């Protein structure tokens, strides 16, 4: 199953929870061929946390 970046971005716009927004945008960055390190910086976490999400 392919999940596109737009799905995560749309969910991020719909939520009010800032922590969830950061996580969704981090996942969107990965789907957009970004590195997991970049996603960790976007999500405000560590690389290990991002690896747990993915």
Secondary structure as a PSIPRED ss2 file (coil, helix, strand):
# PSIPRED VFORMAT (PSIPRED V4.0)

   1 X C   1.000  0.000  0.000
   2 X C   1.000  0.000  0.000
   3 X C   1.000  0.000  0.000
   4 X C   1.000  0.000  0.000
   5 X H   0.000  1.000  0.000
   6 X H   0.000  1.000  0.000
   7 X H   0.000  1.000  0.000
   8 X H   0.000  1.000  0.000
   9 X H   0.000  1.000  0.000
  10 X H   0.000  1.000  0.000
  11 X H   0.000  1.000  0.000
  12 X H   0.000  1.000  0.000
  13 X H   0.000  1.000  0.000
  14 X H   0.000  1.000  0.000
  15 X C   1.000  0.000  0.000
  16 X C   1.000  0.000  0.000
  17 X C   1.000  0.000  0.000
  18 X H   0.000  1.000  0.000
  19 X H   0.000  1.000  0.000
  20 X H   0.000  1.000  0.000
  21 X H   0.000  1.000  0.000
  22 X H   0.000  1.000  0.000
  23 X H   0.000  1.000  0.000
  24 X H   0.000  1.000  0.000
  25 X H   0.000  1.000  0.000
  26 X H   0.000  1.000  0.000
  27 X H   0.000  1.000  0.000
  28 X H   0.000  1.000  0.000
  29 X H   0.000  1.000  0.000
  30 X H   0.000  1.000  0.000
  31 X H   0.000  1.000  0.000
  32 X C   1.000  0.000  0.000
  33 X C   1.000  0.000  0.000
  34 X C   1.000  0.000  0.000
  35 X C   1.000  0.000  0.000
  36 X H   0.000  1.000  0.000
  37 X H   0.000  1.000  0.000
  38 X H   0.000  1.000  0.000
  39 X H   0.000  1.000  0.000
  40 X H   0.000  1.000  0.000
  41 X H   0.000  1.000  0.000
  42 X H   0.000  1.000  0.000
  43 X H   0.000  1.000  0.000
  44 X C   1.000  0.000  0.000
  45 X C   1.000  0.000  0.000
  46 X C   1.000  0.000  0.000
  47 X H   0.000  1.000  0.000
  48 X H   0.000  1.000  0.000
  49 X H   0.000  1.000  0.000
  50 X H   0.000  1.000  0.000
  51 X H   0.000  1.000  0.000
  52 X H   0.000  1.000  0.000
  53 X H   0.000  1.000  0.000
  54 X C   1.000  0.000  0.000
